[in-house]
Amino acid sequence: MTTSFQKHFYILFSFLLVFIVGCSNSYIDQIDRGGGYKFRPGYPELRTVATGFIDDQNQAYINIASEIVYGSLVFKKKDSLYVAKGTVDYQILDLSNPQNIVTPLEDPIEISARSNNISYEQSTYKFEKDINVKPGNYEVIVTFTDASTNRTTVRTSTLFIPDPTNNVSNVTNIRILTKSDKLNSNYVPATTYDIQSDVDSIKFVFQITNNIPDGSLTINSKLLRFKADTSIARPMNYINYTPSSIEYKGIDYSESEEINTNRRVLTTKGNVFIEFIFPALSRGNYRFEVSSGLGTDDEIYKARDFSIKSPHYPSLKTAKELARPLYYLMTEDEYDDLMKIKDENELKKAMDRFWLSNIKNSQIAKGVVELFYERVEEANKQFSNYKEGWKTDRGMMYILFGPPWYYETRLDVQTWHYTYNKSDSERVFMFETPKIKNKFYPFDNYILQRSSSYYNIQFRQIELWKSGVILRRL
C-alpha cells in the first residue's frame, strides 16, 4: 500500500512534471475549457458563454449566449398562465485597459407557460446579447436575479478580440455551436464544457485577422481526443486505485488521438470567419485547436476543450440513461442482467420490477425513485468533470448518503462530515486528489479513500434505499 509520504511525493513530483512540461508550452493560457454548472439548490441555474468578433465595419463586439433551466425558476399563476420573471445584468470589464468603462446593461426576462409542468422542466430558456466594445481582453460578468426569490446567480467568462487595424495577425476565441437531430433545428451556442451526445453535428467558429503584408496566411486546425477515465465509481470497500491507473489520473493530456486535421490558406488581408462542422462525435474528451505555423514570436494559437456526455446530460431521460446509476444499488449479477436488455420498454419494466420487488409499496417506491434520480442529476451538476458527475466518487457518495452536513477542503484533501463528531469513522469520509486543480489540470478529481471497513456501511445504506426507509432519513 502506498504510504502517505509516497503519495504526497507522487503528487508533488507529478505537479512539478506537469508544470515543467506546461511551461515549455506557451499556448496553455490560450486553451478555453468552457464553464461548469456551479449548481446550488434553490438558485437559478444560469449558464453563459461569451465570444468576441469583428463585424463588416471593423467594429468589435461581444456576443453573450446564456440559458436558464426552467425548473430552477419560481413560476407563479397569473390568469391562465404560469409566469417566472427575472433580471439579467451584464457587466463588461476591459482587462487590457481598466480605464475603458463599458456601460452596464440590464434586461428583464419573463417566461410563461400554460402548464405548471414547466416548474419541473430541465430544458432551458435561451437568449443572446451583442455588445459593442473596442478590441482587447475582456471579462464578462452575467448576473440573473429571480424576481420571486431575489436569489441571484453569477457567471463569468473571459475573451479576446484582436485589433484589425494593427500589423499583427491574430485569432479570436473559438465558439462551439451544436445542432440537434430534430428536423429543422438551428445551431445554438454550447454554454458549458459538456455537450450532449444526441446532437446531429458540432460547429466550431472563429475569426482570423489576417494582417500579413502579402496576404498569405496558413491556418491549421486539429481535433484531438484525450484518454480519460469513463468508469463508474467502485464500491467503498474496494482497494484504492493505483497511481498508474487512468482512474487515478483522470484524464491524460499526454496521450491523444488525432481525429481530424485541416489546412486552409488565406490569400487576402482582412477579417475572415472560419467554420468547421463535424458530425456527431462519440463520447469522450476533446480539444479543437487552431494554429498558424508562423513561429514562436508570431504564432497564432487558440484552443477549445469540450466533452461529449450522455444524450440529455446533465439530465437523464432514456431508459438506458436511467438504468446505469442503478449500479450503486444492485449486485453485480443484477446489474449485468439489467444492462443486457436492449429493448427500451423491457428495460423500463425491469427497473420497475427491481424497485417494487424490494419496496413493495408503489407510492413509497415512487418517492424513492424520484429522490434517487434527483440526486443523480444533482451529482452531474456538482461533480461533472472529464466524466459524468454521477460516476465520480463524490457523486457516488452524494447519491447514496446525500449532501454532507458540512465539508472541509485543504490543499489535496476534502473531508465530508455526516456528523459533528469528527472521530466517527462511519460518518466521516476523506477524498484525496492526485493533482491539485490548476490551468494544466482543470478538474477536481477527488478520490474516496476506500477501506474494507466500509463494506457494512455501504451495505446498510443500500438497504435503506431498497427498503424505502431512506425517505424517513432525510
C-alpha positions as CSV (number, residue, x, y, z in Angstrom):
1,M,0.0,0.0,0.0
2,T,1.2,3.5,-0.8
3,T,2.4,5.3,2.3
4,S,1.3,8.9,3.0
5,F,4.9,10.1,2.2
6,Q,5.0,8.3,-1.1
7,K,1.6,9.5,-2.0
8,H,2.4,13.2,-1.4
9,F,5.8,12.8,-3.1
10,Y,3.9,11.5,-6.1
11,I,1.6,14.5,-6.1
12,L,4.4,16.9,-5.8
13,F,6.5,15.2,-8.5
14,S,3.5,15.0,-10.8
15,F,2.7,18.6,-10.3
16,L,6.3,19.7,-11.0
17,L,6.4,17.5,-14.1
18,V,3.2,19.0,-15.4
19,F,4.5,22.5,-14.5
20,I,7.8,21.9,-16.3
21,V,6.1,20.5,-19.4
22,G,3.4,23.1,-19.3
23,C,5.8,26.0,-19.1
24,S,7.5,24.8,-22.2
25,N,4.2,25.1,-24.0
26,S,3.4,28.8,-24.1
27,Y,-0.1,28.0,-25.5
28,I,-1.6,26.7,-22.3
29,D,-3.1,30.1,-21.5
30,Q,-4.9,30.1,-24.8
31,I,-7.0,27.0,-24.1
32,D,-10.6,27.7,-23.3
33,R,-12.4,24.9,-21.4
34,G,-15.9,26.4,-21.2
35,G,-17.9,26.6,-18.0
36,G,-19.2,24.2,-15.4
37,Y,-22.7,24.1,-13.9
38,K,-21.9,25.6,-10.4
39,F,-25.2,24.2,-9.2
40,R,-26.7,25.4,-5.9
41,P,-30.0,24.0,-4.8
42,G,-32.8,26.7,-4.8
43,Y,-30.9,29.1,-7.0
44,P,-31.4,29.9,-10.7
45,E,-29.3,27.7,-13.0
46,L,-27.6,30.1,-15.3
47,R,-25.1,29.1,-18.0
48,T,-23.2,31.6,-20.1
49,V,-20.5,31.8,-22.7
50,A,-19.1,35.0,-24.3
51,T,-17.2,35.3,-27.6
52,G,-15.8,38.4,-29.3
53,F,-15.8,39.1,-33.0
54,I,-15.4,42.0,-35.5
55,D,-18.2,42.9,-37.9
56,D,-18.0,44.1,-41.5
57,Q,-17.4,47.7,-40.4
58,N,-14.4,46.7,-38.3
59,Q,-16.5,47.2,-35.1
60,A,-15.6,44.8,-32.3
61,Y,-18.5,43.3,-30.4
62,I,-19.1,40.6,-27.7
63,N,-21.8,38.0,-28.2
64,I,-23.1,36.7,-24.9
65,A,-25.1,33.5,-25.1
66,S,-27.0,32.4,-22.0
67,E,-29.6,29.8,-20.9
68,I,-31.6,29.3,-17.7
69,V,-33.1,25.9,-16.6
70,Y,-36.8,26.3,-16.4
71,G,-37.1,24.1,-13.3
72,S,-34.7,26.3,-11.4
73,L,-37.1,29.3,-11.5
74,V,-40.2,30.1,-9.5
75,F,-43.4,30.2,-11.6
76,K,-46.5,31.9,-10.3
77,K,-50.1,31.5,-11.5
78,K,-51.3,34.6,-13.4
79,D,-54.7,34.3,-15.1
80,S,-54.4,31.1,-17.2
81,L,-50.6,31.1,-17.3
82,Y,-47.6,30.3,-15.1
83,V,-45.1,33.1,-15.2
84,A,-41.5,33.5,-14.0
85,K,-39.8,36.9,-14.0
86,G,-36.2,38.0,-13.5
87,T,-33.5,40.4,-14.5
88,V,-30.3,39.8,-16.4
89,D,-27.4,42.2,-15.7
90,Y,-24.3,42.4,-18.0
91,Q,-21.1,43.9,-16.8
92,I,-18.1,44.1,-19.1
93,L,-14.6,44.7,-17.7
94,D,-11.8,45.7,-20.1
95,L,-8.7,43.8,-18.8
96,S,-6.4,45.4,-21.4
97,N,-7.4,49.0,-20.4
98,P,-9.2,49.3,-17.0
99,Q,-9.9,52.9,-17.8
100,N,-12.2,51.9,-20.5
101,I,-15.6,51.7,-18.8
102,V,-18.3,49.7,-20.6
103,T,-21.8,50.8,-19.5
104,P,-23.5,48.0,-17.6
105,L,-26.7,46.8,-19.2
106,E,-29.9,45.3,-17.7
107,D,-32.6,43.3,-19.4
108,P,-35.9,42.0,-18.0
109,I,-36.8,38.3,-18.5
110,E,-40.3,36.9,-18.5
111,I,-41.1,33.3,-19.2
112,S,-44.7,32.0,-19.4
113,A,-46.3,28.6,-19.9
114,R,-49.8,27.1,-19.8
115,S,-48.9,24.2,-17.6
116,N,-47.2,24.2,-14.2
117,N,-45.1,21.2,-15.5
118,I,-42.6,23.8,-16.7
119,S,-41.6,24.2,-13.0
120,Y,-40.0,20.7,-13.3
121,E,-38.5,21.0,-16.7
122,Q,-34.8,20.6,-17.1
123,S,-34.7,22.1,-20.6
124,T,-33.5,25.7,-20.9
125,Y,-34.7,29.1,-21.9
126,K,-32.0,30.5,-24.3
127,F,-31.2,34.2,-25.0
128,E,-28.3,36.2,-26.6
129,K,-26.9,39.7,-26.3
130,D,-24.5,41.6,-28.6
131,I,-22.5,44.5,-27.0
132,N,-20.2,46.8,-29.0
133,V,-16.7,47.3,-27.5
134,K,-13.1,48.1,-28.5
135,P,-10.6,45.3,-29.3
136,G,-8.9,43.8,-26.3
137,N,-9.2,41.3,-23.4
138,Y,-12.4,41.3,-21.5
139,E,-14.1,39.7,-18.6
140,V,-17.9,39.3,-18.9
141,I,-20.0,39.0,-15.8
142,V,-23.6,38.0,-16.2
143,T,-26.0,38.0,-13.2
144,F,-29.5,36.7,-13.2
145,T,-31.9,37.5,-10.3
146,D,-35.2,35.6,-9.9
147,A,-37.8,38.2,-9.1
148,S,-39.8,35.8,-6.9
149,T,-37.0,34.8,-4.6
150,N,-34.5,37.6,-5.1
151,R,-31.8,34.9,-5.4
152,T,-29.0,35.6,-7.9
153,T,-26.6,33.5,-9.9
154,V,-23.4,35.0,-11.3
155,R,-21.4,33.6,-14.3
156,T,-18.1,34.9,-15.6
157,S,-16.4,34.4,-19.0
158,T,-13.1,35.8,-20.5
159,L,-12.4,36.5,-24.1
160,F,-10.1,38.2,-26.5
161,I,-10.9,40.4,-29.6
162,P,-7.9,41.1,-31.8
163,D,-7.3,44.6,-33.2
164,P,-7.9,44.5,-37.0
165,T,-6.0,47.9,-37.5
166,N,-2.6,46.8,-36.2
167,N,0.0,44.8,-38.1
168,V,-0.3,41.6,-36.1
169,S,-2.4,38.7,-37.3
170,N,-4.5,37.0,-34.6
171,V,-7.4,34.8,-33.8
172,T,-10.5,35.2,-31.6
173,N,-11.7,32.7,-29.1
174,I,-13.3,29.6,-30.6
175,R,-17.0,29.3,-30.4
176,I,-18.8,25.9,-30.3
177,L,-22.3,25.5,-31.6
178,T,-24.4,22.4,-31.7
179,K,-27.4,21.3,-33.8
180,S,-29.8,18.7,-32.5
181,D,-31.0,15.8,-34.6
182,K,-34.5,17.2,-34.7
183,L,-35.9,18.3,-38.0
184,N,-35.2,22.0,-38.9
185,S,-33.3,22.7,-35.8
186,N,-30.7,25.5,-35.7
187,Y,-27.2,25.7,-34.3
188,V,-27.1,27.0,-30.8
189,P,-24.0,28.0,-28.7
190,A,-22.7,25.5,-26.2
191,T,-22.5,27.2,-22.8
192,T,-20.6,24.6,-20.8
193,Y,-17.7,22.2,-21.1
194,D,-20.2,19.3,-21.6
195,I,-22.1,18.7,-24.8
196,Q,-24.9,16.2,-25.2
197,S,-24.3,13.2,-27.5
198,D,-27.7,13.5,-29.1
199,V,-26.6,16.4,-31.3
200,D,-26.6,15.9,-35.1
201,S,-23.4,18.0,-35.7
202,I,-20.9,20.3,-34.0
203,K,-19.7,23.6,-35.5
204,F,-16.5,25.4,-34.5
205,V,-16.4,29.1,-35.4
206,F,-13.6,31.6,-35.0
207,Q,-12.3,34.7,-36.8
208,I,-8.8,35.5,-38.1
209,T,-7.5,39.0,-38.5
210,N,-5.1,38.4,-41.4
211,N,-2.6,41.3,-41.4
212,I,0.3,39.5,-43.3
213,P,1.7,42.1,-45.8
214,D,1.4,39.7,-48.8
215,G,-1.9,38.4,-47.6
216,S,-0.9,34.8,-47.4
217,L,-1.6,33.1,-44.1
218,T,-1.8,29.4,-43.4
219,I,-4.3,28.3,-40.7
220,N,-4.0,24.7,-39.3
221,S,-6.8,23.1,-37.3
222,K,-6.8,19.9,-35.4
223,L,-9.3,17.9,-33.4
224,L,-7.9,15.7,-30.7
225,R,-9.4,13.2,-28.3
226,F,-7.8,12.5,-24.9
227,K,-7.6,9.3,-23.0
228,A,-9.8,9.6,-19.9
229,D,-11.5,7.5,-17.2
230,T,-15.0,6.5,-18.0
231,S,-15.6,4.0,-15.3
232,I,-18.4,4.0,-12.6
233,A,-17.0,4.6,-9.1
234,R,-16.1,1.3,-7.5
235,P,-17.6,0.2,-4.1
236,M,-16.4,1.9,-1.0
237,N,-14.8,-1.2,0.4
238,Y,-12.6,-2.0,-2.7
239,I,-8.9,-1.3,-2.8
240,N,-7.7,2.2,-3.7
241,Y,-6.8,3.0,-7.3
242,T,-3.1,2.6,-8.2
243,P,-1.2,5.8,-9.2
244,S,-0.5,4.4,-12.7
245,S,-4.2,3.7,-13.5
246,I,-6.3,6.0,-15.6
247,E,-8.9,6.1,-12.8
248,Y,-6.3,7.7,-10.6
249,K,-5.0,10.1,-13.3
250,G,-8.5,11.0,-14.5
251,I,-7.5,12.4,-17.9
252,D,-4.2,12.1,-19.6
253,Y,-3.4,15.1,-21.8
254,S,-0.1,13.5,-22.9
255,E,-2.0,10.7,-24.7
256,S,-4.3,11.9,-27.5
257,E,-5.8,10.5,-30.7
258,E,-5.9,12.8,-33.8
259,I,-9.5,12.8,-35.1
260,N,-9.1,15.4,-37.9
261,T,-6.6,17.8,-39.3
262,N,-7.2,20.6,-41.8
263,R,-5.1,23.3,-43.6
264,R,-6.5,26.5,-45.0
265,V,-4.5,29.2,-46.8
266,L,-5.9,32.8,-46.6
267,T,-4.7,34.8,-49.6
268,T,-6.2,38.2,-48.8
269,K,-5.8,40.5,-45.9
270,G,-8.7,41.3,-43.6
271,N,-11.1,39.7,-41.1
272,V,-12.1,36.2,-42.0
273,F,-14.7,33.9,-40.4
274,I,-13.8,30.3,-40.5
275,E,-16.2,27.4,-39.7
276,F,-15.6,23.7,-39.3
277,I,-18.5,21.3,-39.0
278,F,-18.2,17.7,-37.7
279,P,-20.8,15.0,-37.5
280,A,-21.8,13.8,-34.0
281,L,-18.8,12.6,-32.1
282,S,-18.6,9.6,-29.8
283,R,-18.5,10.2,-26.0
284,G,-15.1,11.4,-24.7
285,N,-12.9,14.5,-24.0
286,Y,-11.8,16.6,-26.9
287,R,-9.7,19.6,-28.0
288,F,-10.2,21.7,-31.1
289,E,-7.1,23.8,-31.8
290,V,-6.1,26.4,-34.3
291,S,-2.6,27.5,-35.2
292,S,-0.7,29.3,-37.9
293,G,2.8,27.9,-38.0
294,L,4.3,31.4,-38.1
295,G,6.9,30.6,-35.5
296,T,7.4,31.3,-31.7
297,D,7.2,35.1,-31.8
298,D,4.3,35.5,-34.2
299,E,2.5,32.2,-33.7
300,I,-1.3,32.3,-33.7
301,Y,-2.9,29.8,-31.4
302,K,-6.3,29.2,-29.7
303,A,-8.0,26.0,-28.5
304,R,-11.3,24.9,-27.0
305,D,-11.7,21.8,-24.8
306,F,-15.0,20.1,-24.5
307,S,-16.6,16.8,-23.5
308,I,-19.3,14.7,-25.2
309,K,-21.5,13.2,-22.5
310,S,-24.8,11.3,-22.4
311,P,-27.7,12.3,-24.7
312,H,-29.6,14.5,-22.3
313,Y,-26.8,15.5,-19.9
314,P,-26.9,16.6,-17.1
315,S,-30.5,15.2,-17.1
316,L,-31.5,11.6,-17.6
317,K,-34.4,10.7,-19.9
318,T,-33.9,7.4,-21.8
319,A,-34.3,4.0,-20.2
320,K,-30.6,3.4,-20.7
321,E,-29.6,6.6,-19.0
322,L,-31.8,5.9,-16.1
323,A,-30.6,2.3,-15.8
324,R,-26.9,2.9,-15.5
325,P,-26.8,4.6,-12.0
326,L,-28.6,1.6,-10.5
327,Y,-25.1,0.1,-10.4
328,Y,-24.9,1.6,-6.9
329,L,-27.9,-0.3,-5.6
330,M,-27.7,-3.7,-7.4
331,T,-25.5,-6.7,-7.1
332,E,-23.1,-7.3,-10.0
333,D,-25.2,-10.1,-11.4
334,E,-28.4,-8.0,-11.2
335,Y,-26.7,-5.1,-12.9
336,D,-25.2,-7.2,-15.7
337,D,-28.6,-8.8,-16.4
338,L,-30.2,-5.3,-16.5
339,M,-27.7,-3.9,-18.9
340,K,-28.1,-6.8,-21.3
341,I,-31.7,-5.7,-22.0
342,K,-31.7,-3.8,-25.3
343,D,-35.4,-3.1,-25.7
344,E,-36.4,0.3,-24.1
345,N,-39.8,-0.9,-22.9
346,E,-38.4,-4.1,-21.5
347,L,-35.7,-2.2,-19.7
348,K,-38.2,0.1,-18.1
349,K,-40.2,-2.9,-16.9
350,A,-37.1,-4.5,-15.4
351,M,-36.3,-1.3,-13.5
352,D,-39.9,-1.1,-12.2
353,R,-39.6,-4.8,-11.1
354,F,-36.4,-4.0,-9.2
355,W,-37.9,-1.2,-7.2
356,L,-41.3,-2.9,-6.5
357,S,-39.8,-6.2,-5.6
358,N,-37.8,-4.5,-2.9
359,I,-40.1,-1.8,-1.6
360,K,-43.5,-3.5,-2.3
361,N,-45.5,-0.3,-1.8
362,S,-45.9,1.6,-5.1
363,Q,-46.3,5.0,-3.5
364,I,-43.2,4.7,-1.4
365,A,-41.3,3.3,-4.4
366,K,-42.3,6.3,-6.4
367,G,-40.9,8.7,-3.8
368,V,-37.7,6.7,-3.5
369,V,-37.2,6.7,-7.3
370,E,-37.8,10.4,-7.5
371,L,-35.2,11.1,-4.7
372,F,-32.7,8.7,-6.3
373,Y,-32.7,10.4,-9.7
374,E,-32.9,13.8,-8.2
375,R,-29.6,13.1,-6.5
376,V,-28.1,11.6,-9.7
377,E,-28.9,14.7,-11.6
378,E,-27.6,17.0,-8.9
379,A,-24.4,14.9,-8.8
380,N,-24.0,15.5,-12.5
381,K,-24.3,19.3,-12.0
382,Q,-22.0,19.4,-9.0
383,F,-19.2,16.9,-9.7
384,S,-19.1,16.7,-13.5
385,N,-15.5,16.7,-14.9
386,Y,-14.0,14.5,-17.6
387,K,-16.8,12.0,-16.9
388,E,-20.4,12.2,-15.7
389,G,-20.7,13.5,-12.2
390,W,-22.7,10.5,-11.0
391,K,-19.8,8.3,-11.9
392,T,-17.3,10.1,-9.7
393,D,-16.5,9.1,-6.1
394,R,-18.1,12.2,-4.7
395,G,-21.1,11.6,-7.0
396,M,-21.5,8.1,-5.6
397,M,-21.4,9.3,-2.0
398,Y,-23.8,12.1,-2.7
399,I,-26.3,9.7,-4.3
400,L,-26.1,7.1,-1.5
401,F,-25.7,9.4,1.5
402,G,-27.0,12.8,0.3
403,P,-25.2,16.1,0.7
404,P,-22.7,16.2,3.6
405,W,-23.7,18.2,6.7
406,Y,-20.5,20.1,6.0
407,Y,-17.2,19.6,4.3
408,E,-13.6,20.8,4.7
409,T,-11.1,21.3,1.9
410,R,-7.3,21.7,2.4
411,L,-4.9,21.5,-0.5
412,D,-5.3,18.0,-1.9
413,V,-7.9,16.7,0.7
414,Q,-11.6,17.1,1.0
415,T,-13.4,15.7,4.0
416,W,-17.2,15.1,4.1
417,H,-18.9,15.1,7.5
418,Y,-22.3,13.5,8.2
419,T,-21.8,14.1,11.9
420,Y,-20.4,16.7,14.2
421,N,-18.2,14.1,15.8
422,K,-15.0,14.3,13.7
423,S,-13.7,11.0,15.1
424,D,-16.7,9.0,13.9
425,S,-15.2,6.8,11.1
426,E,-18.6,5.6,10.0
427,R,-19.9,9.1,9.2
428,V,-16.7,11.0,8.1
429,F,-15.2,10.3,4.7
430,M,-12.0,11.6,3.2
431,F,-11.3,12.3,-0.5
432,E,-7.9,13.0,-1.9
433,T,-6.9,14.4,-5.3
434,P,-3.8,13.2,-7.2
435,K,-3.5,16.6,-8.9
436,I,-4.4,20.0,-7.5
437,K,-6.7,21.8,-9.9
438,N,-4.8,24.4,-12.0
439,K,-4.6,25.6,-15.5
440,F,-2.7,22.5,-16.6
441,Y,-5.2,20.2,-14.9
442,P,-8.5,22.0,-14.8
443,F,-10.6,19.4,-12.9
444,D,-11.4,18.5,-9.4
445,N,-10.7,14.7,-9.2
446,Y,-11.3,13.8,-5.6
447,I,-11.0,10.1,-4.9
448,L,-12.6,8.4,-1.9
449,Q,-10.0,6.8,0.4
450,R,-11.5,3.4,0.5
451,S,-11.4,0.9,3.3
452,S,-12.6,-2.7,3.8
453,S,-14.4,-1.5,6.9
454,Y,-16.8,0.4,4.6
455,Y,-18.5,-2.8,3.4
456,N,-21.1,-2.8,6.2
457,I,-21.6,1.0,6.0
458,Q,-22.4,0.8,2.3
459,F,-24.5,-2.3,2.6
460,R,-26.7,-0.7,5.3
461,Q,-27.1,2.4,3.2
462,I,-28.1,0.4,0.1
463,E,-30.7,-1.4,2.3
464,L,-32.2,1.9,3.3
465,W,-32.8,2.6,-0.4
466,K,-34.1,-0.8,-1.3
467,S,-36.5,-0.9,1.7
468,G,-37.8,2.7,1.2
469,V,-36.6,3.7,4.7
470,I,-34.3,6.3,3.1
471,L,-37.3,8.6,2.9
472,R,-37.5,8.7,6.7
473,R,-33.8,9.5,7.0
474,L,-34.0,12.8,5.1
